Amino acid sequence: MALSGAAPRRIGIFGGSFDPVHHAHLALARVARDHLGLDRLLWVPVGMAWHKARVLAPAEHRVAMAKLAVEGERGFEVSTCEVERSGPSYTIETVRELQAREPGPAQWLLVIGQDQYAGFDRWHGWTELLQRVTLAVAGRAGVEPAPGAVLAGHPHAIEQLPLPAMSISSTEVRSRVARGEPVDALVPGSVARYIAQHRLYSNL
């Protein structure tokens, strides 16, 4: 039972295509959990990515790989709310849904990168998002996150995250798989085995 007057739980939201999840995703998630003092970090694989031109791997595979990657990690959970929802995946709808499910007081933090922060005013429902979450922005060490001109004019809560020095990308992983090259150094071993077992990304 929670003690009266206890501080609200701190819950992070970490969304992405995770196509596939890789070590840089895990590194950033760990930084977010530890630097922000999160009680939980919800990994949210995107459902229908309205901003992506390419076709993503089926949601069932991306969810499965995310679950394999976070297994055994303190406070990490995978939410399937976006893949279960029809239509484009808008973060504001995800935040509303997750907050409605969560009993009791909580502080919500949305983990994003500098590029996303700079273009945040183009997000669907962004002004409501600013009222619901604190933005946790991953940027280069020693460099202050810079909002776009429109966002700069709107008061909002922000916490800065030091970006882990890892240059891995999902594009690189997919390309290596397509060329028949190993990806064990780029993704968790369980994810590498899953990719091989299900022959993902081999026909790019």
C-alpha positions in Angstrom: 0.0 0.0 0.0 1.4 3.4 -0.9 2.2 5.7 1.9 0.2 8.9 2.2 2.2 11.9 0.9 4.6 9.6 -1.1 6.0 11.2 -4.3 4.2 10.3 -7.5 5.7 7.5 -9.5 7.8 8.6 -12.5 6.8 6.7 -15.7 8.7 7.1 -18.9 7.3 6.5 -22.4 9.8 5.3 -25.1 8.2 4.9 -28.5 9.7 3.8 -31.8 9.4 1.5 -34.7 12.0 -0.9 -33.1 12.5 -2.5 -36.5 14.5 -4.1 -35.1 15.4 -3.1 -31.6 19.2 -2.7 -31.1 21.9 -1.9 -28.5 21.6 1.8 -28.9 17.9 1.6 -28.0 18.8 -0.3 -24.9 21.6 2.2 -24.0 19.2 5.2 -24.3 16.5 3.4 -22.3 18.9 2.6 -19.5 20.1 6.2 -19.4 16.5 7.4 -19.2 15.6 5.0 -16.5 18.6 5.8 -14.3 19.1 9.5 -15.1 15.4 10.3 -14.6 14.9 8.0 -11.7 12.0 6.2 -13.4 10.0 3.6 -11.7 8.9 2.2 -15.0 9.8 2.7 -18.7 7.2 1.7 -21.2 8.5 0.7 -24.6 5.8 1.4 -27.2 6.3 -0.2 -30.6 4.5 1.9 -33.2 1.4 0.5 -34.9 0.8 2.4 -38.1 3.8 4.8 -38.6 2.2 7.7 -40.5 5.6 9.4 -40.9 7.5 6.3 -42.3 7.6 5.9 -46.1 8.8 2.2 -45.9 6.7 -0.7 -44.8 7.7 -1.9 -41.3 8.1 -5.5 -40.3 4.8 -7.0 -39.0 3.9 -5.6 -35.5 3.9 -9.1 -34.0 7.6 -9.5 -34.8 8.6 -6.0 -33.6 6.8 -6.5 -30.3 8.3 -9.9 -29.8 11.8 -8.5 -30.4 11.2 -5.7 -28.0 10.1 -8.1 -25.3 13.2 -10.3 -25.9 15.4 -7.2 -25.6 14.0 -5.9 -22.3 13.8 -9.3 -20.6 15.4 -9.1 -17.2 15.8 -5.3 -17.3 14.6 -3.5 -14.2 11.5 -1.4 -14.7 11.2 -2.1 -18.5 7.9 -3.1 -19.9 6.6 -3.4 -23.5 3.2 -1.8 -24.2 1.2 -3.0 -27.2 -1.4 -0.2 -27.1 -0.4 1.2 -30.5 -0.2 -2.0 -32.4 -3.6 -2.9 -31.0 -5.2 0.4 -32.1 -6.4 0.9 -35.6 -5.4 3.9 -37.7 -2.2 6.0 -37.6 -0.2 5.9 -34.3 -0.4 9.4 -32.7 1.6 9.9 -29.5 -1.1 12.0 -28.0 -3.6 9.1 -28.2 -1.1 6.7 -26.7 -0.4 9.1 -23.8 -4.2 9.5 -23.1 -4.7 5.8 -23.1 -1.7 5.0 -20.9 -2.6 7.7 -18.4 -6.2 6.5 -18.3 -5.0 3.0 -17.4 -2.7 4.1 -14.7 -4.2 4.3 -11.2 -3.0 7.0 -8.8 -0.7 10.0 -9.2 2.2 9.7 -11.6 4.6 12.0 -13.4 4.9 11.1 -17.1 8.1 11.7 -19.2 8.3 11.3 -22.9 11.7 10.2 -24.2 12.6 11.8 -27.5 15.6 12.8 -29.5 16.8 16.3 -30.4 15.5 16.0 -34.0 12.0 15.2 -32.6 12.3 18.0 -30.1 13.1 20.6 -32.8 10.1 19.6 -34.9 7.7 18.9 -32.0 5.2 21.5 -33.1 4.4 19.3 -36.1 3.2 16.5 -33.9 -0.5 15.8 -33.8 -2.0 17.3 -30.6 1.4 18.7 -29.4 0.0 21.4 -27.2 -2.0 18.9 -25.2 1.0 16.6 -25.0 3.0 19.4 -23.4 0.3 19.6 -20.7 0.4 15.9 -20.1 4.1 15.0 -20.1 7.6 16.3 -19.4 9.8 16.0 -22.4 13.0 14.0 -21.8 15.3 15.0 -24.6 18.4 13.0 -25.5 21.1 15.3 -26.8 24.9 15.3 -27.2 26.8 15.8 -24.0 27.3 19.4 -23.2 24.8 20.6 -25.8 21.6 22.1 -24.6 18.5 20.7 -26.4 17.2 23.4 -28.8 13.4 23.7 -29.5 12.0 25.0 -32.8 10.8 28.6 -32.9 7.2 27.7 -32.4 7.8 25.3 -29.4 10.1 27.9 -27.8 7.1 30.2 -27.4 5.2 27.6 -25.4 6.0 26.9 -21.8 6.9 23.3 -21.3 8.7 21.0 -18.9 12.0 19.4 -20.1 14.7 17.2 -18.7 17.9 16.6 -20.7 19.3 13.1 -21.2 23.0 12.5 -22.2 22.9 10.6 -25.5 24.9 7.3 -25.3 27.9 7.4 -27.7 26.6 4.6 -30.0 26.0 5.0 -33.7 23.9 1.9 -34.3 20.8 2.3 -36.5 18.0 -0.1 -37.4 18.7 0.7 -41.0 22.2 -0.7 -40.6 21.0 -3.8 -38.9 18.4 -4.5 -41.7 21.1 -3.9 -44.4 23.5 -6.2 -42.8 20.9 -9.0 -42.5 20.0 -8.5 -46.2 23.7 -8.9 -47.1 23.9 -12.1 -45.0 26.3 -10.4 -42.5 26.1 -11.1 -38.8 24.4 -8.6 -36.5 25.3 -10.1 -33.1 27.4 -7.0 -32.2 24.5 -4.7 -33.0 21.5 -6.4 -31.3 20.9 -8.5 -28.3 21.7 -12.2 -28.9 18.0 -13.2 -28.4 17.0 -10.6 -31.1 19.6 -11.8 -33.5 18.3 -15.4 -33.1 14.7 -14.3 -33.6 15.6 -12.4 -36.8 17.4 -15.5 -38.2 14.6 -17.9 -37.1 11.9 -15.8 -38.8 14.0 -14.8 -41.7 13.3 -11.1 -41.2 14.9 -8.4 -43.4 16.5 -11.0 -45.7 14.6 -9.8 -48.8 15.1 -6.0 -48.7 
